Amino acid sequence: MDLHKNVWNMNEMKQVFLILTLVFTNCTGWPALQHTVQSELMMNKKDNLNILSTLLLQRKETASSSITTTSPASTTTSSTKDITSFSIVSPAATGVISGTNITVTVAGNTNLTSLVANFTHTGSSVKIGNTVQISGSTSNNFKYTVNYTVYAQDGTSKAYTVNVIATSCTAASFCYVYSFGSSPPGGGANFGSFAGAAGDGISGIDSDCTANAVGAGLPASNYRALLMTTGGTTIRNQNTNWVLKPNKEYRRQNGTTVIGITNSSSVFSIFSGNLTNSFVGAFTNVYSGITVTSDTVWTPNANNCSNWTSAAAAAAQGANGNFTNVLSIDSGTSQTCNTGVAVYCVEQ
């Protein structure tokens, strides 16, 4: 027996064993490879070891190249936190987004205390205070400015202010009237406390009417004073810049008590008739500067605190908010311009 040859064969077999171990550890599909190896060995007996080694190493390389390496999922969080659209569901109204300010305009007599908004955003959540907001579901009171906060995935946030403004009541079923400067909503105020006392006349009182409406429990809308002038920078009479609409129902600030319906001349028929209910419902002295001459004609009275520009002027034609007849607009007496007297504010 050739001992040297037997030793050599054992070394060869050791190499084969190591190669086979590598294959079983790293390869799939061993039966197909085994069949291929056996065929090659039978056909080429003189070089069995080289053939076996070559085939097994080729199989290892093929198996290694088929292994797919999966990268770890990205842990980067987004910092985006924008409101990209905003609207009110009912009455349907689309908001205008300008930076972080959003304005929505709705009909004049819309109940702003319970409105639902639709909105889209790029953040992870939206809140008002600590309350999570669900688009198309969460109801909020929009009588005042509402602050929305959008939170990003990375924990940062951005604040948005939303203002819902009720404008013209022309298409609405009614318009509001409220008294400003005396109770209600409270606190007697002489003419000197009105913006008109600064010299800007009736337009200044109009601004007061609009600015104080929300505080009086009314929708944020455009309001003007039920006053007339005989001159000045702003002319107001039944034909110019008039504040009452024709054939329109008017209600008190509670939204339910009907004051009356105007006629086709845009005035109340109180010369020979009566309002459904008084303007205020409590004894309230009111400025008007109006003389009621008939059911269809109201004219400016010269007693008007110098066209509503001076608290030092002598007097202004007055009215009383607790009456339903002609006295509700024209009491036939004058109010001094430095007395605690109100004005009627009319929604436009």
DRENVOFI-363361 format. One line per field, with one value per residue: residue in one letter; x, y, z of N, C-alpha, C in turn; residue number from 0; chain. Coordinates in steps of 0.05 Angstrom, whole numbers, plus 5000, padded with zeros to 4 digits. Example, Ala and Ser with C-alpha at 12.3 -4.5 7.8 and 13.67 -1.06 7.14 Angstrom:
BEGIN
rest: c(a  s)
nX: c(5264  5257)
nY: c(4886  4955)
nZ: c(5156  5142)
caX: c(5246  5273)
caY: c(4910  4979)
caZ: c(5156  5143)
cX: c(5264  5258)
cY: c(4934  5001)
cZ: c(5156  5157)
nr: c(0  1)
kette: c(A  A)
This chain:
BEGIN
rest: c(m  d  l  h  k  n  v  w  n  m  n  e  m  k  q  v  f  l  i  l  t  l  v  f  t  n  c  t  g  w  p  a  l  q  h  t  v  q  s  e  l  m  m  n  k  k  d  n  l  n  i  l  s  t  l  l  l  q  r  k  e  t  a  s  s  s  i  t  t  t  s  p  a  s  t  t  t  s  s  t  k  d  i  t  s  f  s  i  v  s  p  a  a  t  g  v  i  s  g  t  n  i  t  v  t  v  a  g  n  t  n  l  t  s  l  v  a  n  f  t  h  t  g  s  s  v  k  i  g  n  t  v  q  i  s  g  s  t  s  n  n  f  k  y  t  v  n  y  t  v  y  a  q  d  g  t  s  k  a  y  t  v  n  v  i  a  t  s  c  t  a  a  s  f  c  y  v  y  s  f  g  s  s  p  p  g  g  g  a  n  f  g  s  f  a  g  a  a  g  d  g  i  s  g  i  d  s  d  c  t  a  n  a  v  g  a  g  l  p  a  s  n  y  r  a  l  l  m  t  t  g  g  t  t  i  r  n  q  n  t  n  w  v  l  k  p  n  k  e  y  r  r  q  n  g  t  t  v  i  g  i  t  n  s  s  s  v  f  s  i  f  s  g  n  l  t  n  s  f  v  g  a  f  t  n  v  y  s  g  i  t  v  t  s  d  t  v  w  t  p  n  a  n  n  c  s  n  w  t  s  a  a  a  a  a  a  q  g  a  n  g  n  f  t  n  v  l  s  i  d  s  g  t  s  q  t  c  n  t  g  v  a  v  y  c  v  e  q)
nX: c(5017  5011  5030  5041  5007  4958  4956  4956  4907  4873  4881  4861  4808  4796  4797  4754  4713  4714  4699  4647  4622  4622  4587  4538  4528  4521  4492  4433  4390  4420  4411  4407  4458  4489  4475  4498  4553  4563  4555  4597  4641  4639  4649  4699  4745  4799  4811  4782  4781  4794  4752  4709  4720  4719  4665  4637  4657  4639  4585  4581  4595  4553  4510  4524  4520  4466  4446  4407  4416  4385  4372  4371  4309  4292  4299  4288  4249  4193  4189  4149  4091  4042  3979  3942  3894  3829  3762  3692  3641  3584  3547  3571  3635  3696  3761  3811  3879  3932  3996  4002  3951  3882  3822  3753  3693  3625  3552  3512  3478  3495  3501  3554  3572  3576  3607  3633  3695  3730  3794  3861  3927  3999  4023  4028  3987  3930  3911  3865  3879  3882  3852  3844  3836  3790  3783  3725  3692  3700  3669  3668  3669  3665  3657  3695  3765  3799  3850  3890  3935  3987  4020  4084  4118  4167  4158  4157  4119  4067  4030  3965  3918  3848  3795  3727  3683  3622  3587  3549  3479  3442  3425  3407  3356  3341  3362  3405  3393  3421  3431  3479  3522  3489  3449  3414  3479  3502  3523  3519  3536  3561  3558  3610  3641  3640  3670  3660  3665  3716  3718  3709  3658  3597  3618  3655  3623  3597  3641  3648  3600  3608  3655  3639  3601  3608  3620  3571  3544  3533  3539  3603  3602  3585  3566  3523  3506  3440  3426  3415  3442  3452  3491  3563  3621  3603  3546  3481  3419  3351  3358  3411  3468  3439  3416  3378  3345  3300  3236  3253  3265  3278  3314  3323  3384  3385  3371  3322  3276  3231  3235  3210  3186  3212  3184  3173  3199  3243  3239  3208  3139  3117  3091  3036  3029  3055  3115  3133  3158  3193  3255  3294  3272  3275  3275  3308  3346  3358  3399  3380  3370  3329  3268  3204  3160  3120  3091  3125  3166  3224  3261  3322  3339  3356  3378  3432  3480  3521  3526  3542  3594  3609  3611  3600  3560  3492  3444  3410  3363  3320  3302  3265  3282  3244  3194  3143  3119  3119  3152  3196  3234  3230  3223  3204  3229  3292  3359  3413  3481  3520  3502  3486  3471  3445  3458  3424  3449  3456  3456  3490)
nY: c(4976  5043  5088  5143  5161  5149  5184  5232  5229  5232  5285  5311  5297  5323  5375  5375  5365  5412  5449  5430  5440  5495  5504  5482  5517  5568  5563  5551  5503  5455  5399  5402  5421  5378  5338  5357  5358  5303  5283  5308  5287  5233  5235  5257  5231  5236  5286  5299  5327  5381  5395  5389  5427  5475  5477  5480  5528  5564  5559  5580  5634  5650  5644  5682  5730  5734  5750  5797  5861  5897  5964  6002  6029  6097  6145  6198  6255  6295  6366  6397  6438  6464  6496  6482  6488  6516  6518  6532  6488  6492  6551  6540  6563  6588  6596  6648  6644  6677  6680  6665  6678  6669  6681  6679  6690  6696  6692  6747  6737  6690  6639  6641  6612  6557  6526  6483  6465  6450  6427  6422  6398  6397  6376  6334  6335  6377  6428  6464  6500  6451  6415  6367  6376  6354  6351  6371  6354  6372  6420  6491  6555  6613  6666  6699  6712  6653  6609  6566  6511  6479  6418  6390  6329  6328  6352  6408  6469  6510  6570  6590  6642  6647  6681  6688  6722  6754  6784  6820  6824  6820  6777  6745  6719  6756  6819  6846  6891  6932  6968  7016  7043  7052  7019  6959  6943  6958  7008  7075  7125  7187  7231  7248  7203  7173  7153  7191  7240  7256  7284  7259  7249  7217  7170  7154  7137  7095  7060  7049  7021  6974  6954  6942  6903  6847  6843  6855  6810  6795  6772  6778  6828  6878  6940  6998  7065  7084  7139  7207  7259  7330  7350  7355  7311  7260  7243  7225  7201  7184  7172  7171  7135  7104  7063  7023  6969  6956  6924  6887  6842  6858  6843  6839  6837  6787  6753  6728  6759  6795  6859  6887  6895  6928  6976  6985  7033  7032  7043  7038  7031  7070  7117  7117  7067  7010  6981  6910  6893  6932  6968  6960  6943  6962  7021  7069  7123  7150  7173  7202  7241  7247  7262  7238  7240  7215  7150  7133  7169  7194  7247  7287  7318  7382  7386  7355  7348  7378  7351  7303  7310  7337  7341  7385  7411  7437  7403  7341  7308  7263  7195  7137  7075  7039  7042  7027  7056  7118  7145  7114  7127  7182  7224  7274  7308  7336  7311  7328  7338  7319  7280  7217  7177  7131  7099  7069  7012  6983  6924  6911)
nZ: c(5000  4984  5027  5028  4988  5010  5054  5028  5001  5045  5062  5019  5024  5071  5054  5020  5057  5086  5047  5035  5083  5083  5041  5059  5100  5076  5029  4990  4960  4956  4939  4882  4869  4888  4853  4807  4820  4828  4776  4748  4773  4759  4705  4700  4728  4738  4756  4801  4852  4839  4805  4839  4878  4848  4830  4879  4901  4862  4871  4922  4913  4881  4916  4956  4928  4922  4970  5002  5028  5077  5090  5150  5175  5163  5213  5215  5232  5211  5203  5184  5188  5170  5158  5103  5078  5092  5114  5127  5145  5146  5146  5080  5068  5045  5071  5072  5070  5097  5109  5175  5187  5183  5149  5146  5113  5126  5121  5146  5192  5214  5262  5302  5344  5343  5300  5249  5223  5161  5146  5121  5133  5144  5187  5246  5283  5303  5347  5390  5443  5491  5463  5415  5346  5298  5230  5197  5238  5293  5333  5343  5378  5343  5352  5371  5359  5342  5362  5329  5335  5302  5305  5291  5269  5294  5342  5343  5335  5305  5307  5288  5273  5270  5242  5237  5200  5198  5148  5104  5115  5076  5043  5083  5128  5165  5197  5248  5303  5352  5414  5428  5477  5520  5570  5549  5517  5564  5611  5611  5564  5545  5487  5479  5488  5444  5381  5344  5368  5362  5317  5269  5258  5237  5215  5251  5294  5269  5265  5319  5328  5298  5322  5374  5371  5377  5431  5451  5443  5391  5322  5290  5249  5199  5222  5226  5248  5267  5248  5225  5183  5170  5140  5137  5135  5123  5092  5112  5100  5084  5031  5020  5037  5072  5127  5135  5104  5048  5059  5098  5152  5220  5280  5352  5391  5413  5374  5366  5381  5345  5317  5276  5208  5153  5106  5035  5028  5059  5113  5179  5188  5228  5238  5236  5253  5290  5317  5318  5365  5414  5402  5442  5491  5542  5583  5549  5531  5467  5414  5351  5311  5275  5242  5240  5190  5162  5147  5108  5101  5129  5157  5162  5223  5248  5298  5317  5344  5319  5269  5291  5312  5357  5426  5454  5429  5424  5424  5406  5365  5397  5417  5442  5467  5487  5466  5417  5378  5340  5375  5383  5347  5338  5387  5394  5427  5449  5462  5504  5483  5516  5548  5579  5532  5483  5418  5362  5331  5269  5233  5172)
caX: c(5000  5026  5021  5041  4983  4934  4957  4948  4878  4859  4883  4842  4781  4792  4790  4726  4695  4712  4683  4619  4612  4617  4563  4514  4524  4515  4478  4408  4389  4441  4407  4414  4488  4500  4472  4518  4579  4565  4558  4623  4661  4638  4659  4727  4755  4827  4814  4758  4782  4793  4725  4690  4726  4710  4636  4628  4663  4621  4559  4583  4595  4525  4493  4531  4511  4437  4437  4399  4421  4364  4381  4353  4289  4300  4287  4285  4221  4187  4185  4128  4068  4026  3951  3942  3867  3811  3735  3670  3624  3557  3543  3596  3651  3724  3778  3834  3903  3954  4015  3989  3924  3861  3797  3730  3670  3600  3529  3511  3464  3505  3508  3582  3580  3579  3614  3652  3714  3745  3821  3883  3952  4023  4034  4019  3961  3922  3896  3858  3886  3889  3832  3851  3816  3785  3772  3698  3678  3701  3654  3680  3656  3681  3650  3720  3788  3806  3878  3897  3964  3994  4044  4099  4127  4190  4151  4155  4091  4062  4004  3948  3894  3826  3774  3704  3669  3595  3585  3523  3455  3423  3414  3398  3328  3337  3386  3405  3395  3427  3437  3507  3526  3472  3441  3437  3493  3510  3541  3512  3559  3553  3568  3638  3656  3639  3692  3652  3673  3743  3716  3704  3629  3581  3634  3668  3603  3595  3663  3641  3579  3620  3675  3627  3579  3614  3617  3542  3532  3524  3560  3622  3592  3588  3543  3523  3488  3415  3427  3415  3457  3444  3516  3587  3637  3587  3517  3464  3390  3336  3366  3440  3482  3419  3424  3357  3339  3271  3222  3271  3259  3300  3311  3341  3410  3382  3367  3295  3255  3228  3229  3191  3194  3211  3168  3188  3214  3266  3234  3186  3113  3110  3077  3008  3029  3073  3134  3124  3170  3211  3283  3311  3258  3279  3275  3335  3347  3373  3402  3371  3372  3310  3240  3186  3139  3099  3099  3145  3186  3239  3278  3342  3333  3379  3391  3447  3507  3539  3530  3555  3622  3616  3596  3594  3537  3468  3425  3405  3336  3322  3282  3265  3283  3224  3169  3139  3107  3137  3172  3220  3253  3227  3208  3194  3246  3321  3378  3437  3502  3539  3486  3489  3450  3455  3451  3417  3468  3441  3472  3488)
caY: c(5000  5068  5104  5171  5167  5149  5209  5254  5227  5242  5314  5320  5294  5344  5400  5371  5368  5441  5462  5422  5454  5523  5504  5477  5541  5592  5559  5537  5487  5435  5375  5407  5423  5351  5323  5368  5349  5274  5279  5317  5268  5208  5239  5267  5220  5243  5313  5302  5348  5408  5399  5392  5453  5496  5478  5489  5556  5579  5560  5599  5662  5656  5647  5707  5752  5736  5760  5825  5876  5916  5987  6009  6049  6124  6155  6227  6264  6319  6391  6412  6443  6485  6493  6487  6497  6520  6526  6527  6468  6504  6555  6535  6587  6581  6615  6659  6641  6697  6674  6649  6689  6657  6696  6666  6708  6682  6710  6765  6728  6664  6634  6635  6599  6528  6521  6461  6473  6431  6438  6404  6408  6380  6367  6308  6340  6404  6432  6490  6495  6423  6399  6359  6384  6335  6364  6363  6342  6387  6445  6512  6582  6631  6694  6713  6700  6626  6603  6538  6504  6455  6405  6374  6304  6332  6365  6437  6477  6536  6581  6605  6656  6644  6700  6684  6748  6755  6810  6831  6808  6824  6751  6730  6721  6780  6834  6853  6919  6933  6995  7019  7067  7052  6992  6941  6923  6967  7031  7099  7139  7211  7232  7252  7178  7161  7161  7215  7264  7263  7301  7243  7248  7193  7147  7144  7122  7070  7043  7040  7001  6949  6944  6933  6884  6820  6846  6856  6783  6793  6762  6797  6837  6907  6954  7027  7078  7093  7168  7223  7284  7351  7358  7342  7295  7237  7249  7202  7205  7161  7168  7170  7120  7096  7038  7004  6957  6954  6899  6870  6837  6864  6830  6847  6823  6758  6737  6716  6779  6811  6887  6894  6892  6954  6977  6988  7058  7026  7053  7025  7046  7076  7142  7110  7039  7003  6959  6885  6896  6956  6964  6952  6928  6975  7050  7076  7147  7144  7194  7194  7263  7240  7270  7220  7257  7197  7122  7127  7190  7203  7268  7295  7340  7400  7380  7331  7350  7387  7327  7281  7315  7354  7337  7411  7422  7441  7381  7323  7296  7238  7173  7120  7047  7022  7047  7013  7075  7138  7154  7096  7140  7211  7229  7301  7324  7334  7302  7344  7322  7309  7263  7188  7169  7109  7099  7044  7002  6966  6906  6917)
caZ: c(5000  4982  5050  5021  4973  5028  5069  5009  4997  5069  5061  4999  5035  5091  5040  5011  5080  5093  5026  5038  5107  5074  5024  5075  5117  5061  5004  4988  4935  4956  4923  4853  4867  4892  4829  4787  4828  4823  4747  4739  4783  4744  4678  4701  4753  4742  4768  4817  4872  4827  4795  4862  4891  4830  4830  4905  4904  4845  4884  4945  4903  4872  4940  4969  4912  4924  4996  5001  5052  5082  5105  5173  5168  5170  5238  5213  5236  5195  5218  5170  5206  5158  5150  5074  5069  5115  5106  5146  5133  5142  5117  5066  5064  5043  5084  5059  5087  5092  5129  5196  5192  5166  5150  5133  5112  5125  5121  5169  5216  5220  5290  5302  5368  5339  5272  5243  5201  5146  5142  5115  5145  5139  5213  5257  5296  5306  5372  5401  5471  5494  5449  5388  5326  5276  5207  5190  5260  5317  5333  5359  5379  5327  5356  5376  5346  5351  5357  5323  5336  5287  5316  5272  5280  5311  5367  5341  5330  5292  5315  5268  5283  5252  5246  5221  5199  5185  5134  5097  5121  5054  5035  5106  5134  5182  5205  5276  5313  5380  5423  5438  5493  5543  5576  5544  5532  5591  5615  5597  5553  5530  5460  5480  5489  5417  5363  5329  5383  5353  5293  5245  5253  5238  5208  5276  5309  5254  5273  5346  5326  5289  5341  5399  5366  5389  5460  5457  5438  5363  5303  5280  5223  5194  5233  5223  5267  5256  5252  5201  5183  5151  5126  5147  5117  5115  5090  5116  5102  5073  5003  5018  5058  5092  5140  5135  5077  5043  5063  5113  5180  5239  5306  5373  5392  5421  5349  5365  5384  5321  5321  5256  5180  5140  5082  5010  5030  5076  5140  5193  5186  5256  5240  5242  5263  5312  5313  5331  5391  5415  5394  5464  5512  5568  5580  5540  5514  5443  5394  5325  5291  5254  5245  5226  5179  5153  5148  5088  5099  5153  5148  5181  5242  5251  5324  5312  5356  5297  5252  5306  5315  5380  5451  5465  5415  5441  5428  5384  5366  5411  5415  5466  5459  5500  5453  5391  5359  5329  5395  5382  5329  5341  5412  5394  5445  5444  5482  5503  5471  5536  5566  5575  5512  5465  5390  5350  5312  5250  5217  5143)
cX: c(5018  5016  5021  5016  4959  4933  4947  4918  4862  4859  4863  4813  4775  4784  4761  4706  4692  4695  4653  4607  4604  4591  4538  4508  4513  4497  4450  4408  4411  4435  4414  4444  4500  4498  4493  4546  4583  4569  4586  4645  4662  4651  4689  4740  4784  4830  4790  4758  4780  4765  4706  4695  4715  4680  4625  4633  4645  4593  4559  4581  4567  4507  4498  4520  4481  4427  4431  4403  4400  4374  4362  4334  4298  4285  4283  4256  4218  4182  4163  4104  4051  3997  3950  3915  3849  3784  3716  3651  3597  3553  3571  3610  3681  3741  3801  3858  3924  3974  4003  3962  3904  3835  3776  3706  3645  3577  3525  3498  3472  3510  3536  3591  3584  3583  3635  3670  3726  3773  3840  3909  3975  4035  4024  3992  3956  3905  3887  3860  3896  3871  3841  3829  3814  3771  3744  3682  3677  3687  3667  3664  3675  3672  3674  3742  3795  3835  3882  3927  3968  4020  4057  4107  4151  4184  4148  4126  4090  4033  3990  3925  3872  3804  3751  3687  3643  3592  3556  3500  3434  3410  3403  3368  3322  3364  3383  3405  3401  3433  3465  3509  3509  3461  3416  3454  3504  3528  3533  3537  3549  3566  3598  3654  3655  3663  3686  3660  3700  3742  3710  3675  3617  3597  3648  3648  3597  3616  3658  3620  3590  3639  3663  3606  3584  3611  3588  3528  3523  3546  3578  3614  3597  3562  3546  3502  3463  3412  3424  3432  3445  3468  3539  3601  3622  3558  3502  3435  3376  3344  3396  3453  3463  3425  3403  3351  3309  3261  3240  3263  3283  3293  3330  3366  3408  3376  3339  3273  3254  3220  3207  3202  3191  3193  3185  3205  3238  3263  3211  3161  3103  3095  3048  3006  3049  3093  3122  3134  3188  3239  3299  3296  3261  3281  3304  3332  3366  3375  3391  3376  3352  3282  3223  3162  3116  3108  3121  3168  3197  3259  3299  3332  3359  3393  3406  3476  3528  3547  3547  3585  3629  3598  3588  3570  3512  3452  3423  3377  3338  3299  3283  3263  3262  3196  3168  3127  3128  3158  3197  3242  3253  3209  3196  3209  3275  3336  3403  3461  3523  3524  3490  3466  3462  3449  3442  3439  3454  3460  3468  3490)
cY: c(5024  5087  5134  5179  5168  5174  5232  5253  5237  5272  5325  5318  5315  5370  5399  5376  5397  5456  5456  5436  5483  5524  5501  5502  5564  5588  5546  5522  5467  5411  5379  5408  5395  5335  5331  5358  5319  5268  5286  5297  5242  5211  5246  5257  5228  5269  5319  5325  5376  5415  5405  5420  5476  5499  5489  5518  5574  5582  5579  5628  5669  5661  5674  5731  5756  5746  5789  5838  5897  5939  5992  6030  6077  6133  6185  6235  6290  6343  6408  6415  6466  6477  6501  6494  6498  6530  6520  6508  6480  6529  6552  6561  6579  6604  6624  6658  6661  6694  6656  6661  6678  6672  6682  6685  6692  6702  6724  6754  6699  6661  6624  6618  6569  6522  6499  6469  6448  6443  6415  6416  6388  6370  6340  6311  6370  6407  6461  6487  6467  6404  6393  6365  6363  6350  6353  6352  6360  6414  6466  6538  6602  6660  6711  6699  6673  6620  6573  6534  6478  6444  6388  6348  6307  6347  6395  6444  6504  6544  6595  6619  6655  6664  6694  6709  6746  6783  6818  6812  6810  6798  6735  6735  6746  6794  6841  6883  6917  6962  6995  7045  7069  7024  6984  6951  6932  6991  7055  7114  7164  7212  7235  7226  7163  7170  7186  7241  7273  7280  7286  7237  7221  7168  7136  7129  7096  7050  7032  7018  6974  6937  6932  6912  6857  6821  6847  6830  6779  6782  6785  6805  6867  6921  6984  7039  7088  7123  7182  7248  7305  7362  7343  7325  7270  7244  7223  7211  7182  7154  7164  7156  7111  7068  7017  6994  6956  6926  6878  6867  6844  6852  6842  6830  6795  6741  6725  6737  6797  6839  6895  6890  6920  6953  6981  7014  7056  7040  7036  7043  7051  7102  7137  7081  7035  6981  6933  6885  6921  6948  6951  6935  6939  7005  7058  7101  7142  7169  7184  7216  7259  7251  7251  7236  7241  7169  7115  7147  7197  7224  7276  7319  7356  7396  7353  7332  7357  7364  7306  7284  7329  7347  7363  7424  7422  7416  7363  7311  7269  7218  7157  7091  7029  7025  7032  7032  7095  7147  7137  7108  7171  7216  7257  7319  7319  7324  7320  7326  7312  7292  7234  7177  7149  7116  7071  7036  6981  6950  6912  6891)
cZ: c(5000  5004  5044  5006  4991  5045  5052  5005  5021  5070  5041  5010  5056  5078  5030  5033  5087  5073  5029  5062  5099  5058  5040  5092  5101  5037  5009  4962  4933  4939  4893  4850  4870  4867  4808  4794  4822  4793  4738  4749  4768  4716  4679  4726  4758  4757  4786  4837  4861  4817  4818  4875  4874  4832  4857  4909  4887  4858  4908  4936  4894  4896  4954  4955  4914  4950  4994  5028  5055  5100  5128  5164  5179  5195  5238  5215  5221  5213  5205  5188  5195  5154  5120  5063  5093  5104  5128  5131  5126  5159  5103  5059  5065  5055  5066  5078  5078  5115  5150  5204  5172  5170  5134  5135  5108  5125  5148  5194  5223  5250  5292  5326  5365  5310  5270  5220  5188  5142  5135  5126  5140  5164  5221  5272  5298  5332  5375  5431  5474  5479  5421  5369  5303  5254  5201  5213  5285  5314  5351  5358  5365  5330  5361  5361  5358  5343  5353  5325  5322  5297  5294  5285  5298  5337  5365  5333  5317  5299  5292  5282  5262  5260  5226  5222  5185  5174  5129  5104  5099  5046  5058  5111  5151  5187  5235  5280  5343  5388  5435  5454  5517  5547  5561  5520  5558  5591  5599  5588  5538  5503  5459  5481  5463  5401  5348  5342  5375  5328  5268  5241  5254  5231  5232  5293  5295  5263  5301  5345  5318  5309  5366  5395  5380  5419  5469  5451  5410  5346  5295  5252  5220  5204  5229  5241  5253  5263  5225  5205  5165  5136  5137  5126  5107  5115  5095  5118  5088  5045  5000  5042  5080  5102  5141  5107  5073  5048  5078  5142  5197  5266  5327  5374  5401  5397  5346  5366  5359  5328  5301  5228  5167  5115  5058  5009  5049  5104  5153  5192  5215  5260  5248  5254  5285  5303  5326  5360  5391  5408  5417  5484  5539  5563  5573  5523  5491  5426  5367  5304  5269  5262  5228  5216  5168  5155  5128  5086  5127  5143  5169  5198  5247  5278  5322  5322  5334  5279  5265  5309  5341  5404  5464  5451  5433  5446  5403  5388  5378  5406  5441  5458  5470  5486  5426  5370  5349  5349  5395  5365  5334  5365  5413  5413  5438  5468  5481  5495  5490  5557  5560  5558  5493  5436  5382  5330  5295  5233  5187  5126)
nr: c(0  1  2  3  4  5  6  7  8  9  10  11  12  13  14  15  16  17  18  19  20  21  22  23  24  25  26  27  28  29  30  31  32  33  34  35  36  37  38  39  40  41  42  43  44  45  46  47  48  49  50  51  52  53  54  55  56  57  58  59  60  61  62  63  64  65  66  67  68  69  70  71  72  73  74  75  76  77  78  79  80  81  82  83  84  85  86  87  88  89  90  91  92  93  94  95  96  97  98  99  100  101  102  103  104  105  106  107  108  109  110  111  112  113  114  115  116  117  118  119  120  121  122  123  124  125  126  127  128  129  130  131  132  133  134  135  136  137  138  139  140  141  142  143  144  145  146  147  148  149  150  151  152  153  154  155  156  157  158  159  160  161  162  163  164  165  166  167  168  169  170  171  172  173  174  175  176  177  178  179  180  181  182  183  184  185  186  187  188  189  190  191  192  193  194  195  196  197  198  199  200  201  202  203  204  205  206  207  208  209  210  211  212  213  214  215  216  217  218  219  220  221  222  223  224  225  226  227  228  229  230  231  232  233  234  235  236  237  238  239  240  241  242  243  244  245  246  247  248  249  250  251  252  253  254  255  256  257  258  259  260  261  262  263  264  265  266  267  268  269  270  271  272  273  274  275  276  277  278  279  280  281  282  283  284  285  286  287  288  289  290  291  292  293  294  295  296  297  298  299  300  301  302  303  304  305  306  307  308  309  310  311  312  313  314  315  316  317  318  319  320  321  322  323  324  325  326  327  328  329  330  331  332  333  334  335  336  337  338  339  340  341  342  343  344  345  346  347)
kette: c(A  A  A  A  A  A  A  A  A  A  A  A  A  A  A  A  A  A  A  A  A  A  A  A  A  A  A  A  A  A  A  A  A  A  A  A  A  A  A  A  A  A  A  A  A  A  A  A  A  A  A  A  A  A  A  A  A  A  A  A  A  A  A  A  A  A  A  A  A  A  A  A  A  A  A  A  A  A  A  A  A  A  A  A  A  A  A  A  A  A  A  A  A  A  A  A  A  A  A  A  A  A  A  A  A  A  A  A  A  A  A  A  A  A  A  A  A  A  A  A  A  A  A  A  A  A  A  A  A  A  A  A  A  A  A  A  A  A  A  A  A  A  A  A  A  A  A  A  A  A  A  A  A  A  A  A  A  A  A  A  A  A  A  A  A  A  A  A  A  A  A  A  A  A  A  A  A  A  A  A  A  A  A  A  A  A  A  A  A  A  A  A  A  A  A  A  A  A  A  A  A  A  A  A  A  A  A  A  A  A  A  A  A  A  A  A  A  A  A  A  A  A  A  A  A  A  A  A  A  A  A  A  A  A  A  A  A  A  A  A  A  A  A  A  A  A  A  A  A  A  A  A  A  A  A  A  A  A  A  A  A  A  A  A  A  A  A  A  A  A  A  A  A  A  A  A  A  A  A  A  A  A  A  A  A  A  A  A  A  A  A  A  A  A  A  A  A  A  A  A  A  A  A  A  A  A  A  A  A  A  A  A  A  A  A  A  A  A  A  A  A  A  A  A  A  A  A  A  A  A  A  A  A  A  A  A  A  A  A  A  A  A  A  A  A  A  A  A)
